[in-house]
Amino acid sequence: MKDSPPLPGRSGVVFQMSNLSEFKPVVAEPGRPLYQAVKLAIREAIDSGNFAPGDQLPSTKELSNQIDVSLVTVHRALQELVAGGVLRRGQGRGTFVHEQYVARAKPSSGTRIGLVFHEQASLADFYHGHVIEGVRRGAMDMGADLVVLHFGEDWRRECHGFIYVNPLRKQLNSMPWFGNTPVTVRRGKQQLPGRPPVMVVGASFEHDHVHSIDTDNADIAIQAVDHLVSLGHTRIAYVGGGAEVCNNIDRWRGFRDAMDRAGLPVDERLVMRVPGWKLSDAAKITLRAMLKSPSRPTAVFGAGYYFALDCYAMAGELGMNIPDDLAIVGVDDPPSGEYLSPGLTTLRQPLEAMGRRAATGLLQLLTQDEQLRSTEFLKAELLVRGSTKRS
């Protein structure tokens, strides 16, 4: 049966390639996931020169048959090697050794970092893709391995520390090491009682056992409002997420502080705070009514990229000209933002820098017993394009 330990008398599971010396046997070890052994064997084959940069690996199905493990096991190993920058995948073309891997790779330090995502998170979307790239670069600089995890997985036997991407406070509080439940922590090859170090990227919490790397989200809103006020706008709407995520809370706070500093009232009729990361059909009806009302705004801060897109779409439906009838400022800068008509004025978050700093900071905690600031904020960059102009 696939993913079972080797039968008595077997030295392990062997890659049956055209050249049998390309891979070492993969032995299932008690307490160690088999995909980790597969991942290590592939990486060792690359590091030893059996696969050169740009070489294509066998397909997932071929590897599954040759190694005699499940497709899921092979896919998991390959996925983590892609996330770690060892391999790259071309859509419909296959899996290849990353051309830059050999030049930039450092010997593994034996440290394993758990990169933890929501179950619904897409690792290929703009936000997560850039955070992953930053974490990967930081881990590679320090010779650490990445393990991609989801909330709820049993990972404590695998990792020395963890990076959580955009967690909710209630999720962190549900982890056993934040309560009174004793846990075992890996320190090198030893298993010791204690708490594994945790870095949070993309959110900020005041928590005794958490270090956070985040964009200064209050400053994002302040920069947006200050820019619109400098252009002469006084009726500025806020369209953003609710209070479930700390980033939304901070952007709303920054918006109110900036409006107060400018001597402008916050008109509750021009405020939309909704669950999720974009407007529902019902919320779009509310946005339509806001933009058609006699007291409509002349400008909108869309406190998220998709909120800004929803404002673009609604302005188009209503025949409004951007920016003459409605100026829009958004958050984040995927490639499509520049090519909207007109291009989106937006706040670009330093996503890769956040990911990289989370990885290097976690490794500092693991290897140097260093004290880090509990929360570190990075500043977003205002990119002025055609969606704003002087009113």
C-alpha positions as CSV (number, residue, x, y, z in Angstrom):
1,M,0.0,0.0,0.0
2,K,1.3,3.5,-0.8
3,D,2.9,5.6,1.9
4,S,3.5,2.5,4.1
5,P,6.9,1.9,5.8
6,P,9.3,-0.3,3.8
7,L,8.8,-4.0,4.1
8,P,11.3,-6.0,6.2
9,G,14.5,-6.6,4.3
10,R,14.0,-3.5,2.1
11,S,16.5,-0.7,2.4
12,G,13.9,1.8,1.5
13,V,11.9,3.2,-1.4
14,V,14.0,3.8,-4.5
15,F,13.5,6.1,-7.4
16,Q,13.5,3.9,-10.5
17,M,15.0,6.3,-12.9
18,S,16.9,5.6,-16.1
19,N,20.0,6.1,-14.1
20,L,19.5,4.4,-10.7
21,S,22.4,6.3,-9.1
22,E,20.6,9.6,-9.5
23,F,18.6,9.2,-6.3
24,K,19.4,7.7,-2.9
25,P,16.9,5.4,-1.3
26,V,14.0,7.1,0.5
27,V,13.5,5.4,3.9
28,A,10.3,6.0,5.8
29,E,11.3,7.0,9.4
30,P,9.0,6.6,12.4
31,G,7.4,10.0,13.3
32,R,8.6,11.7,10.0
33,P,6.2,12.3,7.2
34,L,7.1,10.4,4.0
35,Y,6.8,13.5,1.9
36,Q,9.7,15.0,3.8
37,A,11.9,12.1,2.8
38,V,10.8,12.5,-0.8
39,K,11.5,16.2,-0.7
40,L,14.9,15.6,0.7
41,A,15.8,13.0,-1.9
42,I,14.9,15.3,-4.7
43,R,16.8,18.2,-3.3
44,E,19.9,16.1,-2.6
45,A,19.8,14.8,-6.2
46,I,19.8,18.4,-7.4
47,D,22.5,19.5,-4.9
48,S,24.7,16.7,-6.0
49,G,24.5,17.7,-9.7
50,N,22.3,14.9,-11.0
51,F,19.8,17.5,-12.2
52,A,21.1,20.8,-13.6
53,P,19.4,24.1,-13.5
54,G,16.6,24.1,-16.1
55,D,16.4,20.3,-16.2
56,Q,12.8,18.9,-16.2
57,L,11.8,16.4,-13.6
58,P,9.5,13.4,-14.3
59,S,5.8,14.1,-14.0
60,T,4.0,13.8,-10.6
61,K,2.4,10.6,-11.8
62,E,5.7,9.1,-13.0
63,L,7.4,10.0,-9.7
64,S,4.5,8.5,-7.8
65,N,4.8,5.2,-9.7
66,Q,8.6,5.1,-9.6
67,I,8.9,6.0,-5.9
68,D,5.9,3.8,-4.9
69,V,4.2,6.6,-2.9
70,S,0.9,8.3,-3.5
71,L,0.3,11.2,-5.8
72,V,-0.6,13.4,-2.8
73,T,2.8,12.7,-1.2
74,V,4.8,13.6,-4.3
75,H,2.7,16.6,-5.0
76,R,3.3,17.9,-1.4
77,A,7.0,17.4,-1.7
78,L,7.1,19.2,-5.1
79,Q,4.9,22.0,-3.8
80,E,7.2,22.8,-1.0
81,L,10.3,22.7,-3.3
82,V,8.5,25.2,-5.6
83,A,7.7,27.4,-2.6
84,G,11.3,27.2,-1.5
85,G,12.7,28.2,-4.9
86,V,14.3,24.9,-5.6
87,L,11.9,24.0,-8.5
88,R,9.6,26.0,-10.7
89,R,6.5,25.0,-12.6
90,G,5.4,26.0,-16.0
91,Q,1.7,25.8,-16.7
92,G,1.1,22.7,-18.8
93,R,4.9,22.3,-19.3
94,G,6.0,20.4,-16.2
95,T,8.4,20.9,-13.2
96,F,11.9,22.2,-13.6
97,V,15.0,22.9,-11.5
98,H,14.9,26.6,-10.9
99,E,17.7,28.3,-13.0
100,Q,18.8,30.4,-10.1
101,Y,18.7,27.8,-7.4
102,V,22.2,26.4,-7.6
103,A,23.8,29.9,-7.8
104,R,22.0,31.2,-4.7
105,A,21.5,28.0,-2.6
106,K,23.2,27.6,0.8
107,P,23.7,24.3,2.6
108,S,20.7,23.5,4.7
109,S,21.1,24.5,8.4
110,G,18.7,21.8,9.4
111,T,16.2,24.4,10.5
112,R,12.6,23.9,9.3
113,I,10.1,26.7,9.2
114,G,6.4,26.1,9.0
115,L,4.6,28.6,6.7
116,V,1.0,28.5,7.8
117,F,-2.0,29.7,5.6
118,H,-5.7,29.7,5.8
119,E,-7.4,26.7,4.1
120,Q,-9.0,29.1,1.6
121,A,-5.8,31.0,0.9
122,S,-4.6,30.8,-2.7
123,L,-0.8,30.5,-2.8
124,A,-0.8,31.8,-6.4
125,D,-2.7,35.1,-5.8
126,F,-0.9,38.5,-5.8
127,Y,-0.7,39.0,-2.0
128,H,0.3,35.5,-0.9
129,G,2.6,35.0,-3.9
130,H,4.7,38.1,-3.0
131,V,4.7,37.2,0.7
132,I,5.9,33.6,-0.1
133,E,8.6,35.0,-2.4
134,G,9.9,37.1,0.5
135,V,9.8,34.3,3.0
136,R,11.5,32.0,0.5
137,R,14.3,34.4,-0.1
138,G,14.8,35.0,3.6
139,A,14.8,31.3,4.4
140,M,17.2,30.5,1.5
141,D,19.6,33.2,2.7
142,M,19.8,31.5,6.1
143,G,19.8,27.9,4.7
144,A,16.5,27.0,6.2
145,D,13.8,24.7,4.7
146,L,10.1,25.7,4.3
147,V,7.1,23.5,5.1
148,V,3.8,24.8,3.8
149,L,1.0,24.2,6.3
150,H,-2.6,24.9,6.9
151,F,-4.3,25.7,10.2
152,G,-5.3,22.5,11.9
153,E,-2.4,20.3,10.7
154,D,-0.3,18.4,13.2
155,W,3.1,20.0,12.5
156,R,4.9,20.2,15.9
157,R,7.1,17.2,15.1
158,E,8.3,18.9,11.9
159,C,9.1,22.5,12.5
160,H,11.3,24.6,14.8
161,G,9.2,27.7,14.4
162,F,6.3,29.1,12.5
163,I,5.3,32.0,10.2
164,Y,1.5,32.7,10.1
165,V,0.2,34.6,7.2
166,N,-2.8,36.8,8.0
167,P,-4.1,34.9,10.9
168,L,-7.1,35.9,13.0
169,R,-6.5,36.5,16.7
170,K,-8.9,33.7,17.6
171,Q,-6.9,31.3,15.5
172,L,-3.7,32.2,17.3
173,N,-5.4,31.8,20.7
174,S,-6.5,28.3,19.7
175,M,-2.9,27.1,19.3
176,P,-1.9,25.1,22.4
177,W,1.4,27.0,23.0
178,F,-0.6,30.2,23.7
179,G,-2.5,28.7,26.5
180,N,-1.5,26.5,29.5
181,T,-1.2,23.2,27.5
182,P,2.4,21.9,27.8
183,V,4.1,21.4,24.4
184,T,7.3,20.0,23.1
185,V,9.6,22.2,21.1
186,R,12.4,21.2,18.7
187,R,15.8,22.7,19.4
188,G,18.2,21.1,16.9
189,K,17.8,17.4,17.4
190,Q,16.5,17.8,20.9
191,Q,12.8,17.7,22.1
192,L,12.4,20.2,24.9
193,P,9.4,21.6,26.8
194,G,8.6,25.2,25.8
195,R,7.1,27.4,23.2
196,P,8.1,27.5,19.5
197,P,8.8,31.0,18.2
198,V,6.1,32.5,16.1
199,M,6.2,35.3,13.5
200,V,3.0,36.8,12.1
201,V,3.2,38.4,8.7
202,G,0.5,40.7,7.4
203,A,-1.2,41.2,10.7
204,S,-0.2,42.7,14.1
205,F,-1.2,41.5,17.6
206,E,-0.2,42.5,21.1
207,H,0.6,39.0,22.2
208,D,3.3,37.8,24.6
209,H,4.5,35.0,22.4
210,V,4.1,36.5,18.9
211,H,6.3,38.8,16.8
212,S,4.5,40.6,14.0
213,I,5.8,42.0,10.7
214,D,3.2,44.2,9.0
215,T,2.5,47.2,6.9
216,D,1.6,50.3,8.9
217,N,-2.1,50.0,7.9
218,A,-3.1,53.1,9.7
219,D,-0.5,55.1,7.8
220,I,-1.9,53.6,4.5
221,A,-5.2,55.3,5.2
222,I,-3.5,58.5,6.4
223,Q,-1.5,58.7,3.2
224,A,-4.7,58.1,1.1
225,V,-6.7,60.8,2.9
226,D,-3.8,63.3,2.9
227,H,-3.4,62.8,-0.9
228,L,-7.1,63.4,-1.6
229,V,-7.3,66.4,0.8
230,S,-4.2,67.9,-1.0
231,L,-6.2,67.7,-4.2
232,G,-9.1,69.7,-2.7
233,H,-11.5,66.8,-1.8
234,T,-13.6,67.3,1.3
235,R,-16.3,64.6,0.9
236,I,-14.3,61.4,1.0
237,A,-16.0,58.0,1.3
238,Y,-14.5,54.9,3.0
239,V,-15.2,51.5,1.5
240,G,-13.4,48.6,3.2
241,G,-13.5,45.5,5.3
242,G,-15.1,45.0,8.7
243,A,-13.6,44.4,12.1
244,E,-12.8,40.7,11.7
245,V,-9.2,41.4,10.6
246,C,-6.8,43.8,12.4
247,N,-5.6,45.4,9.1
248,N,-9.2,46.6,8.5
249,I,-9.4,48.0,12.0
250,D,-6.1,49.9,11.6
251,R,-7.1,51.3,8.2
252,W,-10.4,52.5,9.5
253,R,-8.7,54.1,12.5
254,G,-6.1,55.8,10.2
255,F,-8.9,57.1,8.0
256,R,-10.8,58.7,10.9
257,D,-7.5,60.2,12.4
258,A,-6.6,61.7,9.0
259,M,-10.0,63.2,8.5
260,D,-10.0,64.7,12.0
261,R,-6.5,66.1,11.4
262,A,-7.7,67.7,8.2
263,G,-10.7,69.2,10.0
264,L,-13.2,67.1,8.0
265,P,-16.2,65.3,9.5
266,V,-16.6,61.6,8.8
267,D,-20.1,61.3,7.2
268,E,-21.5,57.9,8.2
269,R,-23.5,58.0,5.0
270,L,-20.2,57.7,3.1
271,V,-18.9,54.8,5.1
272,M,-19.1,51.1,4.1
273,R,-17.4,48.5,6.3
274,V,-18.4,45.0,5.1
275,P,-17.4,41.4,5.8
276,G,-14.8,39.9,3.5
277,W,-12.4,41.4,0.9
278,K,-14.9,42.6,-1.7
279,L,-18.5,43.8,-1.9
280,S,-21.4,41.4,-2.0
281,D,-24.3,42.0,-4.3
282,A,-26.2,43.7,-1.5
283,A,-23.3,45.9,-0.6
284,K,-23.0,47.0,-4.3
285,I,-26.6,48.2,-4.1
286,T,-25.6,50.3,-1.1
287,L,-22.6,51.7,-3.0
288,R,-24.8,52.6,-5.9
289,A,-27.2,54.5,-3.7
290,M,-24.2,56.3,-2.1
291,L,-22.8,57.4,-5.4
292,K,-26.2,58.6,-6.8
293,S,-27.2,60.5,-3.7
294,P,-27.3,64.3,-3.6
295,S,-24.6,64.2,-0.9
296,R,-22.4,61.8,-2.8
297,P,-18.6,61.7,-2.3
298,T,-16.2,63.3,-4.7
299,A,-13.5,60.7,-3.7
300,V,-13.3,57.2,-2.3
301,F,-10.7,55.4,-0.4
302,G,-11.1,51.7,-1.3
303,A,-9.3,50.1,1.6
304,G,-8.4,47.0,-0.4
305,Y,-7.6,46.3,-4.0
306,Y,-11.0,44.6,-4.8
307,F,-12.9,47.3,-3.0
308,A,-11.3,49.8,-5.4
309,L,-12.2,47.6,-8.4
310,D,-15.8,47.5,-7.1
311,C,-15.8,51.4,-7.1
312,Y,-14.4,51.5,-10.6
313,A,-17.1,49.1,-11.8
314,M,-19.9,51.0,-10.1
315,A,-18.7,54.4,-11.4
316,G,-18.7,52.9,-14.9
317,E,-22.3,51.6,-14.5
318,L,-23.4,55.0,-13.4
319,G,-21.7,56.8,-16.2
320,M,-19.3,58.6,-13.9
321,N,-15.9,59.8,-15.1
322,I,-12.8,58.8,-13.0
323,P,-11.3,61.1,-11.7
324,D,-13.5,64.1,-12.8
325,D,-16.6,62.8,-11.1
326,L,-15.1,60.4,-8.6
327,A,-11.4,60.1,-7.5
328,I,-10.4,56.7,-6.2
329,V,-7.4,55.5,-4.1
330,G,-6.8,51.8,-3.5
331,V,-4.4,49.5,-1.7
332,D,-1.9,47.1,-3.3
333,D,-0.4,47.2,-6.7
334,P,-0.9,44.1,-8.8
335,P,0.0,44.5,-12.5
336,S,-3.6,45.1,-13.5
337,G,-3.7,48.3,-11.3
338,E,-1.5,50.2,-13.7
339,Y,-3.5,49.2,-16.7
340,L,-7.0,50.1,-15.4
341,S,-8.6,53.0,-17.2
342,P,-7.4,55.3,-15.8
343,G,-4.5,53.7,-13.8
344,L,-5.2,53.3,-10.1
345,T,-3.6,55.6,-7.6
346,T,-2.7,53.1,-4.8
347,L,-0.7,52.3,-1.8
348,R,1.9,49.6,-2.6
349,Q,2.6,47.3,0.4
350,P,6.2,46.0,0.8
351,L,4.9,42.4,0.7
352,E,8.2,40.7,-0.2
353,A,10.1,42.7,2.4
354,M,7.5,41.7,5.0
355,G,7.9,38.0,4.1
356,R,11.7,38.2,4.1
357,R,11.9,40.0,7.4
358,A,9.5,37.5,9.0
359,A,11.9,34.6,7.9
360,T,15.1,36.3,9.0
361,G,13.5,37.5,12.2
362,L,12.3,34.0,13.1
363,L,15.7,32.5,12.4
364,Q,17.2,35.1,14.7
365,L,14.9,34.0,17.4
366,L,15.9,30.4,16.8
367,T,19.7,30.7,16.4
368,Q,20.7,33.8,18.3
369,D,18.3,33.9,21.3
370,E,17.8,37.5,20.2
371,Q,15.2,39.9,21.5
372,L,13.1,41.4,18.7
373,R,10.5,44.1,18.8
374,S,7.1,42.6,19.3
375,T,5.7,44.4,16.3
376,E,7.6,45.9,13.4
377,F,5.8,48.1,10.8
378,L,6.9,48.8,7.3
379,K,5.7,51.8,5.3
380,A,3.6,51.5,2.1
381,E,4.5,53.6,-0.9
382,L,1.9,56.0,-2.5
383,L,1.8,55.6,-6.3
384,V,-0.1,58.4,-8.0
385,R,-1.8,57.6,-11.3
386,G,-4.8,58.8,-13.2
387,S,-7.6,57.9,-10.8
388,T,-6.9,61.0,-8.8
389,K,-6.5,64.7,-9.7
390,R,-7.1,68.1,-8.2
391,S,-10.9,68.7,-7.8
